[in-house]
Amino acid sequence: MTYEDVKRDVAIGNRVMSYIGLASGVTLSLGHVSLRVPGNPDLFVVKGRGYAIDALPEMKAADMIVCNLEGEKVEGPESATQCYEVKIHSAIFKHYPEVQSIIHAHPRYAVLMSVLGSPLVPMCQEGAALVTKPLPVWPHSRLVSSDEDGEGVAALMADSQAALLIGHGAVCTGESISQAISNMYTLEEQARMNYLAYSVQGDDHGRIPVELVEEQLNLPGFWELPHFQGSVPAGTTSNPHRSNSGQSGPYRYWAAQVAEGV
């Protein structure tokens, strides 16, 4: 995969954030998606700042910035810089080689719940695994702009694919852009459901018991069940409905909606 392929994927990821409501209205220019460069794990591509129109739905491949693990700009348009919070990405990529994509966004319910201080608990299937344990929280609302700040956020991700920043949104990681965005999207749904329950019943509201979440997570894959053996290719060992790129069906749909002109 070339720089240009990665830049296009990252530009589409940023557009998808806006399309699905993770960056709209007052947050239209806020947030950023990154992707590690395949075959060159010491480099990553991320949205920058300083464009003529700095809004996520306008991002193009040519706008993306290549950075190293110090957060320094390696390649990109002369008029643009790396995103202000590039240290979120560089520090996490430096410490976790398994992470291939990172997203930072300011989704409204995640922001709200981070300020209320009520831990997110499982309220629906979507994203339940992210919140079976209390999410780590970075105890600041400022921009993550220094080495110290980046290291502080990265330390939160050792055992979690998501973390909250007080009044400042969330950070999610994944093995692909699709997974990182899915984690953010479903985290925001959990935050929304938690807020609704919190509003009705207070901090001690109902929730899906952890053992029921684990029961769902430990189910065999549908392709392993005997009644599917005539429907899936012989020897199938993973979900045959997933694309080779690891993109989910919803993500492929969203990407197709925003890809024109990238």
VEXBAKOL-990503 format. One line per field, with one value per residue: residue in three letters; x, y, z of N, C-alpha, C in turn. Coordinates in steps of 0.001 Angstrom, whole numbers, always signed. Example, Ala and Ser with C-alpha at 12.3 -4.5 7.8 and 13.67 -1.06 7.14 Angstrom:
<sites>
code c(Ala_Ser)
n.east c(+13190_+12850)
n.north c(-5690_-2250)
n.up c(+7800_+7080)
ca.east c(+12300_+13670)
ca.north c(-4500_-1060)
ca.up c(+7800_+7140)
c.east c(+13200_+12900)
c.north c(-3300_+30)
c.up c(+7800_+7870)
</sites>
This chain:
<sites>
code c(Met_Thr_Tyr_Glu_Asp_Val_Lys_Arg_Asp_Val_Ala_Ile_Gly_Asn_Arg_Val_Met_Ser_Tyr_Ile_Gly_Leu_Ala_Ser_Gly_Val_Thr_Leu_Ser_Leu_Gly_His_Val_Ser_Leu_Arg_Val_Pro_Gly_Asn_Pro_Asp_Leu_Phe_Val_Val_Lys_Gly_Arg_Gly_Tyr_Ala_Ile_Asp_Ala_Leu_Pro_Glu_Met_Lys_Ala_Ala_Asp_Met_Ile_Val_Cys_Asn_Leu_Glu_Gly_Glu_Lys_Val_Glu_Gly_Pro_Glu_Ser_Ala_Thr_Gln_Cys_Tyr_Glu_Val_Lys_Ile_His_Ser_Ala_Ile_Phe_Lys_His_Tyr_Pro_Glu_Val_Gln_Ser_Ile_Ile_His_Ala_His_Pro_Arg_Tyr_Ala_Val_Leu_Met_Ser_Val_Leu_Gly_Ser_Pro_Leu_Val_Pro_Met_Cys_Gln_Glu_Gly_Ala_Ala_Leu_Val_Thr_Lys_Pro_Leu_Pro_Val_Trp_Pro_His_Ser_Arg_Leu_Val_Ser_Ser_Asp_Glu_Asp_Gly_Glu_Gly_Val_Ala_Ala_Leu_Met_Ala_Asp_Ser_Gln_Ala_Ala_Leu_Leu_Ile_Gly_His_Gly_Ala_Val_Cys_Thr_Gly_Glu_Ser_Ile_Ser_Gln_Ala_Ile_Ser_Asn_Met_Tyr_Thr_Leu_Glu_Glu_Gln_Ala_Arg_Met_Asn_Tyr_Leu_Ala_Tyr_Ser_Val_Gln_Gly_Asp_Asp_His_Gly_Arg_Ile_Pro_Val_Glu_Leu_Val_Glu_Glu_Gln_Leu_Asn_Leu_Pro_Gly_Phe_Trp_Glu_Leu_Pro_His_Phe_Gln_Gly_Ser_Val_Pro_Ala_Gly_Thr_Thr_Ser_Asn_Pro_His_Arg_Ser_Asn_Ser_Gly_Gln_Ser_Gly_Pro_Tyr_Arg_Tyr_Trp_Ala_Ala_Gln_Val_Ala_Glu_Gly_Val)
n.east c(+847_+617_+1711_-246_-2518_-2987_-3394_-5764_-7536_-7497_-8476_-11092_-11967_-12034_-14022_-16166_-16514_-17802_-20078_-21499_-22155_-20279_-18731_-19954_-21881_-20989_-18666_-17530_-15004_-13434_-11543_-9916_-8693_-6364_-3943_-1673_+1192_+1198_+3728_+5614_+5936_+6753_+5719_+2822_-384_-2344_-5086_-4596_-4158_-5051_-6132_-7732_-10495_-11349_-12770_-14226_-15889_-14856_-12361_-9548_-7460_-5021_-4745_-3851_-1482_+1732_+3351_+5996_+6910_+7460_+5688_+6293_+6074_+6413_+5699_+3469_+1000_+2420_+1178_-169_-261_+552_-2128_-3245_-3274_-1503_+134_-1470_-1765_+908_+2108_+506_+760_+3489_+3742_+2064_+2260_+379_-1801_-3391_-4919_-6207_-8605_-9743_-12355_-15121_-17695_-21005_-22499_-20603_-18818_-20508_-21068_-18520_-18025_-20071_-19209_-20168_-19679_-19592_-21759_-22768_-25444_-26694_-26371_-24566_-21320_-21001_-18893_-16873_-17400_-17623_-15868_-14934_-14282_-11023_-9985_-8699_-7528_-7962_-8990_-7806_-6074_-4331_-1249_+1500_+4550_+4356_+1577_+672_+1885_+530_-2133_-1696_-900_-3306_-4414_-3545_-5012_-7409_-9551_-10583_-10838_-11793_-11752_-11920_-14663_-13934_-14217_-13312_-10952_-10264_-9067_-7990_-7695_-7990_-9175_-11918_-12579_-11686_-13333_-15813_-15609_-15635_-18121_-19952_-19276_-20189_-22904_-23366_-22809_-24890_-27154_-26603_-26800_-29520_-30677_-29514_-30724_-33318_-33291_-31161_-27756_-27515_-28710_-30433_-28754_-27080_-26123_-22708_-22058_-23886_-23080_-20583_-21435_-22542_-20222_-18766_-20042_-20125_-18862_-21155_-20574_-19497_-21534_-23637_-25904_-25198_-23311_-23737_-23905_-21683_-18264_-16301_-14131_-14063_-12895_-13320_-15428_-17180_-18501_-17153_-15037_-11856_-10309_-11041_-13111_-16269_-19707_-21449_-19436_-18292_-20463_-20844_-18380_-18576_-20540_-19289_-17032_-16677_-14728_-12534)
n.north c(-1194_+2181_+5531_+7208_+5586_+5101_+7718_+8320_+6488_+7451_+10058_+9440_+8146_+10306_+11847_+10071_+10179_+12654_+12177_+10249_+11589_+12030_+14223_+17132_+20148_+22302_+20875_+20364_+20651_+19332_+16707_+13677_+11152_+8489_+6379_+3741_+3368_+734_-1719_+108_+748_+2848_+5163_+7217_+8257_+11160_+13430_+16909_+20395_+23764_+24162_+25621_+25262_+24023_+21457_+18390_+16919_+17830_+16822_+15687_+13287_+14472_+16335_+15108_+14305_+12940_+11479_+10914_+8763_+10554_+12488_+14340_+16195_+14587_+14451_+16226_+18758_+22018_+24190_+23250_+21925_+19159_+17678_+19449_+17885_+15790_+14263_+12465_+10421_+9746_+8884_+6698_+4962_+4503_+3028_+809_-1610_-3229_-1666_-162_+1931_+5073_+7125_+10308_+12116_+14385_+13481_+14218_+12979_+11365_+13334_+14676_+12666_+12220_+14484_+14451_+12315_+9796_+6396_+4657_+2009_-1270_-922_-1681_-4036_-3093_-2120_-2971_-4484_-2647_-1249_-2884_-2852_-66_+2783_+4056_+7347_+10384_+12884_+15608_+18516_+19924_+20539_+17786_+18157_+18048_+16059_+14859_+14914_+13300_+10855_+10400_+9954_+7725_+5824_+5128_+3368_+786_-1481_-1132_-285_+2170_+5477_+8144_+11736_+14360_+16374_+16633_+14676_+11586_+8894_+6327_+3108_+744_-2203_-1436_+1321_+1098_-465_+1197_+3463_+2234_+1500_+4051_+5010_+3165_+3451_+6050_+5535_+3903_+5830_+7634_+6042_+5512_+8103_+8672_+6730_+7508_+9986_+9261_+7385_+8013_+7749_+5081_+3418_+869_-1842_-3911_-6968_-7877_-10556_-11367_-9909_-11096_-13656_-13290_-12529_-14856_-16647_-19158_-18551_-17826_-19253_-21563_-23121_-26015_-25869_-23983_-25071_-25913_-23533_-21908_-21616_-24608_-25300_-22747_-20287_-17847_-14919_-14997_-12920_-10619_-8221_-8581_-6460_-5946_-4256_-3343_-4037_-1722_+288_+85_+907_+3573_+4680_+4483_+6365_+8791_+8943_+10196_+12389_+12324)
n.up c(+0_-871_+148_-913_-1089_+1626_+2531_+1189_+2379_+5007_+4677_+3834_+6160_+7970_+6746_+7050_+9829_+10117_+8578_+10032_+12297_+14330_+14172_+13805_+13229_+15813_+16198_+13751_+12599_+14331_+15777_+14622_+12448_+12241_+10563_+10614_+8530_+6335_+6333_+7086_+10022_+11645_+10763_+10273_+8970_+9186_+9749_+9177_+10145_+9159_+6664_+3747_+3812_+6670_+7538_+8428_+6518_+4126_+3665_+1785_+70_-610_+1383_+3672_+6299_+6673_+9395_+11831_+14634_+16588_+16240_+14355_+11315_+8266_+5629_+3453_+2532_+2064_+3241_+5426_+8794_+10982_+12944_+15885_+18158_+17705_+19287_+20648_+18787_+17997_+20404_+21223_+19004_+19217_+21571_+21315_+19232_+18007_+17473_+14794_+13911_+15009_+16600_+17481_+18886_+19534_+20612_+21655_+23828_+25049_+25894_+27711_+29657_+30600_+32070_+33977_+35423_+35911_+35713_+32598_+31763_+30573_+28362_+26071_+23366_+21415_+21484_+24085_+25156_+25434_+27736_+29948_+32027_+34096_+32125_+31349_+32318_+31232_+33269_+32499_+30611_+28665_+25496_+24088_+23863_+24436_+24914_+27433_+27865_+25729_+26428_+28789_+27954_+26308_+28203_+29335_+27573_+27759_+28544_+27294_+24572_+24428_+25782_+27957_+27847_+30025_+29512_+26888_+25045_+23471_+22967_+20703_+19669_+17108_+14988_+12452_+10443_+10228_+12508_+14602_+14276_+14563_+17257_+18442_+17595_+18697_+21367_+21813_+21507_+23731_+25699_+25200_+25793_+28475_+29531_+29158_+30837_+33266_+33556_+34109_+36262_+37911_+39230_+39969_+38033_+36057_+34266_+31817_+33083_+33698_+33316_+31403_+29196_+28788_+28209_+25657_+24283_+24320_+22719_+20114_+16772_+14115_+11834_+12771_+13670_+13363_+11631_+9778_+8155_+5551_+4247_+4325_+3115_+3065_+5777_+6816_+9018_+10134_+10225_+7293_+6129_+6523_+5000_+3263_+3991_+6538_+6981_+8237_+7297_+7656_+7724_+5146_+3653_+4620_+3843_+1076_+603_+1028_-513_-2983_-4877_-3207)
ca.east c(+0_+1410_+1249_-1473_-3625_-3247_-3976_-7162_-8302_-7616_-9406_-12442_-12305_-12414_-15336_-17154_-16791_-18820_-21292_-22257_-22510_-19253_-18135_-20932_-22218_-19886_-17470_-17315_-13578_-12736_-11347_-8995_-8451_-5027_-3689_-259_+1551_+1551_+5102_+6491_+5184_+7203_+5059_+1369_-1042_-3371_-5618_-3858_-4892_-4556_-6662_-8612_-11762_-10942_-13975_-14005_-16488_-14140_-11008_-9109_-6209_-3889_-4674_-3388_-110_+2506_+4122_+6762_+6441_+7646_+4647_+6839_+5593_+7359_+5228_+2127_+956_+3236_+345_-837_+538_-105_-3192_-2701_-3148_-818_+764_-2356_-1497_+2301_+2408_-179_+1417_+4824_+3688_+1216_+2457_-811_-2762_-3179_-5693_-6622_-9564_-10140_-13546_-15810_-19131_-21656_-22878_-19360_-18363_-21415_-20889_-17192_-18123_-20927_-18401_-20853_-19043_-20437_-22013_-23446_-26870_-27182_-25334_-23592_-20274_-21053_-17587_-16012_-17736_-17851_-15058_-14929_-13341_-10006_-10295_-7600_-8138_-7764_-9852_-6982_-5547_-3246_-309_+2902_+4980_+3794_+151_+521_+2228_-537_-3264_-1282_-875_-4673_-4888_-2878_-5996_-8693_-9563_-11250_-10618_-12481_-11039_-12985_-15187_-13133_-14485_-12788_-9959_-10476_-8083_-8466_-6798_-8298_-10002_-13288_-12755_-11525_-14542_-16886_-15470_-16095_-19557_-20706_-19036_-21127_-24248_-23423_-22897_-26251_-28070_-26319_-27335_-30974_-30988_-29096_-31725_-34557_-33146_-29997_-26486_-27650_-29724_-30262_-27703_-26932_-25102_-21464_-22056_-24653_-22208_-19577_-22130_-22622_-18875_-18221_-20794_-19374_-19206_-22268_-20017_-19127_-22733_-23902_-26911_-24620_-22220_-24038_-24019_-20383_-17229_-15673_-12902_-14151_-12455_-13678_-16669_-17028_-19179_-16229_-14161_-10440_-9733_-11521_-14159_-17620_-20701_-21797_-18338_-18174_-21572_-20540_-17241_-19061_-21343_-18480_-15759_-16565_-13879_-11406)
ca.north c(+0_+3399_+6681_+7756_+4711_+5350_+9059_+8263_+5797_+8332_+11137_+8876_+7936_+11592_+12192_+9188_+10719_+13697_+11594_+9499_+12450_+12165_+15552_+17936_+21367_+23000_+20025_+19963_+20601_+18763_+15261_+13235_+9714_+8178_+4996_+3410_+3035_-685_-1950_+1128_+1010_+4056_+6307_+7149_+9344_+11749_+14735_+18052_+21642_+24868_+24107_+26734_+24868_+23015_+20759_+16974_+16397_+18352_+16303_+14966_+12545_+15397_+17138_+14325_+14534_+11781_+11820_+9847_+8439_+11713_+13450_+15330_+16122_+14009_+14791_+16793_+20083_+23010_+25142_+22588_+21274_+18017_+18117_+20002_+16820_+14669_+13439_+11332_+9365_+9297_+8153_+5397_+4123_+4152_+2055_-349_-1973_-3893_-638_+302_+3145_+5811_+8195_+11203_+12874_+15077_+13162_+14997_+12233_+10964_+14536_+14918_+11661_+12383_+15579_+13992_+11407_+8516_+5412_+4025_+578_-1825_-619_-2300_-4918_-2371_-1504_-3401_-4971_-1508_-620_-3850_-2297_+1400_+3298_+4973_+8759_+11350_+13864_+16968_+18910_+20700_+19853_+16832_+18794_+17843_+14670_+14378_+14678_+12126_+9662_+10182_+9322_+6398_+4912_+4693_+2435_-509_-2558_-648_+318_+3468_+6280_+9430_+12938_+15099_+17498_+16759_+13574_+10248_+8322_+4898_+2467_-442_-2849_-814_+2521_+634_-877_+2354_+4273_+1449_+1634_+5386_+5126_+2385_+4085_+7166_+4978_+3528_+7062_+8159_+5190_+5735_+9397_+8560_+5983_+8368_+11046_+8684_+6649_+8428_+7066_+3641_+2932_-490_-2095_-5319_-7573_-8221_-11964_-11503_-9417_-12132_-14763_-12945_-12506_-16214_-17505_-19556_-17833_-18480_-20158_-22804_-23854_-27069_-25530_-23093_-25732_-25979_-22186_-21230_-22457_-25603_-24845_-21350_-20106_-16508_-14420_-14831_-11712_-9504_-8050_-8830_-5264_-5826_-3244_-3826_-3645_-303_+1177_+87_+1744_+4973_+5090_+4655_+7590_+10014_+8770_+10984_+13562_+12176)
ca.up c(+0_-975_+924_-1484_-681_+3053_+2640_+753_+3418_+6177_+4311_+3881_+7570_+8556_+6192_+7682_+11158_+9989_+7999_+11031_+13412_+15357_+14024_+13073_+13948_+16460_+16181_+12361_+12268_+15486_+15722_+13588_+12263_+11740_+10153_+10479_+7150_+6221_+5908_+7674_+11257_+12333_+10154_+10211_+8248_+10040_+9333_+9684_+10338_+8368_+5305_+3365_+4442_+7653_+7984_+8136_+5290_+2961_+3615_+591_+262_-713_+2603_+4807_+6741_+7119_+10593_+12470_+15979_+17465_+15901_+13436_+9939_+7320_+4281_+3398_+1903_+2758_+3978_+6553_+9826_+11599_+13858_+17119_+19149_+17067_+20323_+20937_+17817_+18005_+21643_+21214_+17997_+19705_+22672_+21045_+17817_+17467_+17072_+13419_+13659_+16204_+16342_+18565_+18507_+20618_+20580_+22699_+25032_+25714_+26590_+28833_+30716_+31204_+33040_+35074_+36236_+36139_+34833_+31595_+31986_+29393_+28269_+24853_+22825_+20621_+22285_+25490_+25613_+25748_+29016_+31028_+33117_+34010_+31141_+31875_+32078_+31356_+34178_+32016_+29502_+27733_+24334_+24330_+22954_+24786_+25095_+28700_+27667_+24881_+27213_+29773_+27276_+25862_+29350_+29617_+26553_+27904_+28662_+26803_+23243_+24517_+26980_+27968_+28243_+30703_+28760_+25666_+24127_+23684_+22058_+20476_+18799_+16419_+14034_+11175_+10598_+10446_+13905_+15489_+14181_+15181_+18708_+18845_+17310_+19685_+22660_+21909_+21732_+25146_+26479_+25033_+26561_+29886_+29938_+29259_+32059_+34369_+33698_+34627_+37515_+38684_+39009_+40213_+37100_+35584_+33292_+31447_+33932_+32998_+32913_+30161_+28132_+28548_+27554_+24241_+23711_+24275_+21808_+18917_+15557_+13428_+10821_+13444_+14059_+12375_+10632_+8764_+7443_+4129_+3696_+4306_+2509_+3939_+6416_+7233_+10405_+10606_+9635_+5845_+5697_+6667_+3843_+3533_+4595_+7909_+7073_+8496_+6311_+7794_+7344_+3685_+3159_+4910_+3012_-298_+530_+1150_-1214_-4209_-4814_-2285)
c.east c(+884_+896_-99_-2688_-4009_-3898_-5451_-8020_-8528_-8567_-10846_-12870_-12729_-13764_-16441_-17507_-17889_-20146_-22143_-22488_-21485_-18551_-19080_-21241_-20980_-18593_-17056_-15848_-12758_-12686_-10484_-8841_-7020_-4935_-2190_+25_+1940_+2965_+6093_+5860_+5641_+6620_+3548_+850_-2197_-3877_-4771_-4762_-4286_-5022_-7545_-10014_-11430_-12187_-13860_-14665_-15802_-12758_-10752_-7787_-5013_-3723_-3995_-1883_+524_+3382_+4958_+6283_+6803_+6565_+5117_+6297_+6707_+7000_+3818_+2167_+1691_+2404_-294_+183_-149_-1173_-2579_-2456_-2498_-171_-147_-1947_-68_+2617_+1750_+460_+2784_+4764_+2937_+1317_+1259_-1862_-2409_-3913_-6155_-7603_-9760_-11320_-14164_-17304_-19822_-21983_-21653_-18783_-19195_-21166_-19520_-17208_-18988_-20196_-19066_-20255_-20038_-20534_-22776_-24949_-27503_-26052_-24210_-22571_-20227_-19686_-16651_-16216_-18065_-17009_-15089_-13874_-12275_-10324_-9029_-8133_-7865_-8736_-9075_-6622_-4407_-2106_+1160_+3242_+4348_+2312_-76_+812_+1142_-1744_-2903_-1296_-2260_-5104_-4285_-3863_-7360_-8531_-10244_-10886_-11374_-11518_-12098_-13390_-14612_-13282_-13796_-11708_-10262_-9417_-8710_-7398_-7013_-9056_-11433_-13513_-12640_-12781_-15733_-16816_-15972_-17607_-20386_-20454_-20002_-22558_-24400_-23544_-24299_-27240_-27860_-26908_-28851_-31371_-30659_-30149_-33009_-34387_-31976_-28808_-26593_-28707_-29430_-29200_-27721_-25850_-23888_-21482_-22866_-23873_-21182_-20191_-22214_-21247_-18308_-19028_-19910_-19767_-20294_-21753_-19559_-20340_-23131_-24900_-26421_-23604_-22484_-24070_-22694_-19340_-16612_-14366_-12913_-13800_-12729_-14903_-16513_-17722_-18322_-15341_-12724_-9774_-10151_-12614_-15515_-18546_-21108_-20670_-18170_-19275_-21247_-19429_-17684_-19858_-20501_-17245_-15598_-15696_-12710_-10105)
c.north c(+1246_+4474_+7167_+6917_+4984_+6719_+9056_+7591_+6699_+9489_+10641_+8653_+9216_+12058_+11352_+9696_+11772_+13105_+10897_+10299_+12581_+13515_+16382_+19179_+22029_+22186_+19633_+19876_+19894_+17250_+14877_+11716_+9545_+6704_+4816_+3012_+1566_-853_-939_+1592_+2231_+5324_+6112_+8370_+9843_+13032_+15845_+19224_+22699_+24859_+25330_+26506_+23725_+22378_+19310_+16488_+16881_+17733_+15501_+14275_+13489_+16263_+16410_+14500_+13206_+12225_+10628_+9672_+9497_+12764_+14536_+15106_+15627_+14402_+15343_+18163_+21121_+23928_+24556_+22043_+19971_+18532_+18545_+18925_+15568_+13749_+12311_+10156_+8842_+8479_+6778_+4470_+3652_+3005_+775_-745_-2658_-2888_-138_+1612_+3743_+6895_+8991_+12020_+13485_+14740_+13655_+14213_+11734_+12133_+14756_+13943_+11771_+13476_+15171_+13013_+10100_+7484_+4823_+2535_+43_-1572_-1188_-3177_-4136_-1671_-1954_-3823_-3831_-1007_-1629_-3501_-780_+1880_+4159_+6402_+9589_+12541_+15314_+17228_+19633_+19867_+18921_+17242_+18518_+16353_+14082_+14060_+13419_+10844_+9357_+9519_+7908_+5390_+4371_+3539_+1045_-1668_-2160_-83_+1683_+4155_+7591_+10542_+13880_+16342_+17651_+15549_+12287_+9928_+6842_+4376_+1262_-1032_-2311_+471_+2116_+276_+305_+3228_+3535_+1563_+3001_+5520_+4382_+2885_+5250_+6669_+4527_+4770_+7660_+7355_+5365_+7061_+9337_+7829_+6803_+9441_+10537_+8128_+7091_+7523_+5551_+3034_+1494_-599_-3557_-5919_-8023_-9664_-12193_-10950_-10482_-13346_-14521_-13024_-13908_-17170_-17966_-18695_-18573_-19508_-21491_-23685_-24848_-26679_-24518_-23804_-25866_-24623_-21458_-22157_-23411_-25046_-23411_-21213_-18703_-16043_-14202_-13583_-10461_-9415_-8339_-7647_-5097_-4801_-3895_-3395_-2197_+618_+1217_+959_+3217_+5483_+5339_+5950_+8854_+10007_+9657_+12220_+13476_+12060)
c.up c(+0_-18_+420_-1113_+772_+3238_+2243_+1823_+4627_+5887_+4362_+5325_+8251_+8031_+6835_+9075_+11108_+9530_+9057_+12316_+14517_+15285_+13158_+13890_+14523_+16422_+14757_+11975_+13342_+15406_+14541_+13635_+11786_+11381_+10011_+9035_+7074_+5682_+6449_+8982_+12035_+11738_+10213_+9461_+9108_+9397_+9941_+10019_+9427_+6933_+5024_+3906_+5384_+8268_+7549_+6849_+4017_+2781_+2339_+882_+277_+533_+3768_+5044_+7157_+8285_+11047_+13911_+17019_+17208_+14962_+12030_+9027_+5888_+4377_+2768_+2740_+3649_+5228_+7550_+10236_+12570_+15187_+18175_+18552_+18093_+20806_+20068_+17940_+19252_+21654_+20197_+18499_+20720_+22326_+19575_+17187_+16994_+15672_+13121_+14983_+15779_+17629_+18073_+19755_+20607_+21843_+23962_+25776_+26495_+27849_+29975_+31363_+32265_+34229_+35983_+36570_+35187_+33837_+31873_+30777_+29425_+27001_+24317_+22160_+21527_+23724_+26011_+25998_+27175_+30101_+32256_+32995_+33011_+31819_+31452_+32251_+32139_+33794_+30882_+28409_+26500_+24751_+23398_+23240_+24834_+26355_+28558_+26826_+25628_+28235_+29160_+26843_+27001_+29675_+28711_+26691_+27910_+28120_+25401_+23246_+25822_+26831_+28369_+28811_+29907_+27366_+24753_+24499_+22660_+21939_+19515_+18115_+15522_+12629_+11464_+10907_+11914_+14859_+15471_+14773_+16702_+19182_+18687_+18360_+21107_+22854_+22119_+23182_+26028_+26396_+25871_+28061_+30353_+30090_+30537_+33302_+34633_+34348_+36036_+38384_+38443_+39158_+39304_+36681_+34512_+32907_+32343_+33118_+32528_+31642_+28969_+27777_+27870_+26047_+23579_+23519_+23406_+20650_+17733_+14805_+12428_+11421_+13759_+12964_+11299_+9597_+7867_+5948_+3450_+3591_+3693_+3521_+4502_+6869_+8710_+10942_+9837_+8129_+5307_+5894_+5432_+4251_+4209_+6057_+8076_+7313_+7372_+6443_+7360_+5833_+3067_+3383_+4002_+1575_-452_+469_+260_-2444_-3993_-3868_-3067)
</sites>
